[in-house]
Amino acid sequence: MSQNEIVTEATFVVVFNHEEQYSIWESDRELPLGWTAEGFSGSRQACLDYIDKTWTDMRPKSLREVQPTAAASA
């Protein structure tokens, strides 16, 4: 790498699919089919931290709809 090159950290976006499963994707790439930008973007770690706070029930949406949480059924 030459001295004139500036290294920049990649920017990521938080994405989710129809089952409300979350992931991250590089912001300069086209989203894969079936995934939607959630609205949050930042560094890789910032996006992972956001997902950690947001995606609290790891079950797919279709399973959550037929199998409520233990707290809701108690």
C-alpha positions as a printed Julia matrix, in Angstrom:
74×3 Matrix{Float64}:
   0.0     0.0    0.0
   1.37    3.4   -0.91
   1.55    6.32   1.5
  -1.07    8.17  -0.56
  -3.73    5.5   -0.1
  -6.24    6.12   2.64
  -7.63    3.05   4.33
 -11.3     3.43   5.16
 -13.41    1.08   7.16
 -16.25   -0.49   5.23
 -19.76    0.66   6.01
 -22.41   -1.96   6.58
 -26.2    -1.93   6.69
 -28.46   -4.03   8.88
 -30.8    -6.17   6.79
 -33.63   -8.58   7.54
 -35.61  -11.19   5.63
 -39.29  -12.21   5.58
 -38.73  -14.33   8.7
 -37.34  -11.25  10.5
 -33.88  -12.78  10.74
 -31.14  -10.15  10.81
 -27.77   -9.89   9.14
 -25.32   -7.27   7.9
 -24.33   -6.42   4.34
 -21.7    -4.11   2.9
 -23.45   -0.86   2.04
 -21.9    -0.55  -1.41
 -23.21   -3.92  -2.56
 -26.66   -4.7   -3.94
 -28.81   -6.48  -1.38
 -29.44  -10.16  -2.07
 -32.96  -11.17  -3.04
 -35.25  -11.57  -0.06
 -33.4    -9.11   2.19
 -34.48   -5.57   3.09
 -32.44   -2.74   4.58
 -33.59   -2.15   8.15
 -32.46    1.47   8.29
 -29.36    1.23  10.5
 -25.87    1.53   9.05
 -22.38    1.94  10.42
 -19.23   -0.02  11.11
 -19.37   -3.79  11.18
 -19.25   -3.8   14.98
 -21.89   -1.06  15.34
 -24.25   -3.07  13.13
 -23.61   -6.27  15.07
 -24.21   -4.4   18.34
 -27.48   -3.02  16.94
 -28.62   -6.51  15.93
 -27.68   -7.85  19.36
 -29.98   -5.26  20.99
 -32.78   -5.55  18.42
 -33.04   -9.25  17.56
 -33.94  -10.63  20.97
 -35.95  -13.67  19.84
 -33.9   -15.8   17.49
 -36.86  -17.89  16.32
 -38.07  -17.23  12.76
 -41.27  -15.16  12.53
 -43.31  -18.15  11.33
 -42.35  -20.12  14.45
 -43.0   -17.18  16.79
 -46.51  -16.89  15.34
 -47.41  -20.49  16.18
 -45.31  -20.86  19.33
 -45.69  -17.86  21.65
 -43.04  -17.15  24.23
 -43.27  -18.91  27.59
 -44.02  -15.59  29.31
 -46.96  -14.9   26.99
 -48.49  -18.35  27.49
 -48.07  -18.45  31.29
